[in-house]
């Protein structure tokens, strides 16, 4: 068992740093046993929720079990074999490769890579949202005290061994949705990828996975995928591409009458700066407006352009895109960090993860001990938890226990 | 025939054009049908072609310039035949000289020669001249496996599929050629006329090197062998191995890597030239000593290099002296080859100072 670094630990602990909450749990740990049962029931009754493409025997599967063990390099002949495995082991997380292999069970270098969809990962954490600073929680690894808001030291014992618990809000989801739209627009405009080839999934916790299923890109190397990621992030963009260069005084000056095909990054940057380009040429009108902008912004063109590039760039994780051997959370499976499903977003605008990614069923009530005062909104209902005993539906309890902010009674 | 070379091109255009592009399969077919053999090169009938190839190579290697002229005063068929044979003789000479730096310098200047022909053909062709564009398309499609299309909405822009573009090594070698610095639209990379020619030169450079390296020859004709020995001797006299630094001087690993690249005849990217130039200036090297090193670069031009070094030293232009870039900058430019001795330094010159202090 091997390289867990290429697991898609999407929300925390990338590069294999993520460990199961129950890794060192006693065999009779109530939370672990209860969740294992809830997950098993879900997979037993709702296995059809799991999304599988064709040729599943050519994909690699990986599982994280509730005891923390990881099983990789697994392959199944058909769906039935896979379902039987899932129900038997009730894994906390299920992953599968976007890549197809001649021999998916072999070690990475022996697998015989056939090809892979293009995949992009947008993680809420990478957006560094202001709201997240106030609504995320911090768990102290020493005294288990949970604080609201991001703090440098535990309020209970002053320890710095803290773990952030993502509690995304609707504003976080809105920002993520905006990022997904930005990415898909570039994919369509610049890369010529049609909407029908772009599949968007909520990751099950605090992010989105965007899959591009297009035969033109299926067989491309990791190096080319890396170039795609660099392009989408605008990393290393040279201002000279805009037709603007430093004069002898070091001032960025437009190259008058320069003809450059006005598409891609150039069009996007000029559009966002409200600088008009006619017939692909830097003309008098452009120069006039540019000079006016310079006067208004204290000649700081470099900063203005850099800010625009940053705002326009896709906030993807480049390592995910370039890693052709990575295994991803399986769509339709439960994310053990939230108890929510990795769900397909048919319509991004109307998709609400707190409704559409809740697992089917689980409406019967259970009792939990909440560790704090918190409001949770799921399936369109709001639940106000008080510290101590609370009675809530199973799907809410799964969220609370997975987040580590409450214990099953 | 004891010499095997792969030509898998069929391009249909005028004979005269073929003389300018002797690496194409169609041009090669001109000598195949007359049953040309390498052994024939020992005959006096070919001496004038050998002389022409030798002169061209000597100009490339020892003067860094190209004054080669195609002799158009013959029949079309003879012109093409002679140009193809001269091209083959050149490859043979370079192969038998067998010095990496020579191969690279030859490949660079030879590809620049073909680039000039292409630019001239593209410039003299009128907007609707499809023949010359056809040459360009066919060269790319057949020789470099890249399909080029003309953008119909805006004059003089070409487009290549994104994934095809990324098959060209230059897309990963130089910043301005990275995908992020290209115009992308609807699945295509857009290039103007100058850029498409630059791409052509770069690919042709790699192709010529590849051809020379993969040439399989049982016996090199004696005439060719004698000339190659003489060129090799002259080259080695002009380019003794790069002096080892004095025992108490430390060469920073990034600088050592540049020295190694120069020894191999690699063409340095601009940031590497800047790093080397500023480092040599800092090390109090004279202009002549610096030029001695830079002249090993395949595209060396004494006038330009002299000006640039003086500019870096603050003796020309804005009188601003350029300092050796920081390790951080060097890392960003992918020029860092950090080893244990680099621990705790933020600029390669600290290593030189550190050692001098001992």
Interface residues (C-beta under 8 A of the other chain):
Chain A: X189 X190 X191 X192 X193 X216 X217 X220 X223 X224 X227 X228 X230 X231 X234 X235 X236 X237 X238 X240 X241 X248 X259 X260 X261 X263 X264 X265 X266 X280
Chain B: X151 X154 X157 X161 X162 X163 X166 X171 X172 X175 X176 X178 X179 X180 X181 X182 X183 X184 X185 X186 X187 X188 X190 X192 X318
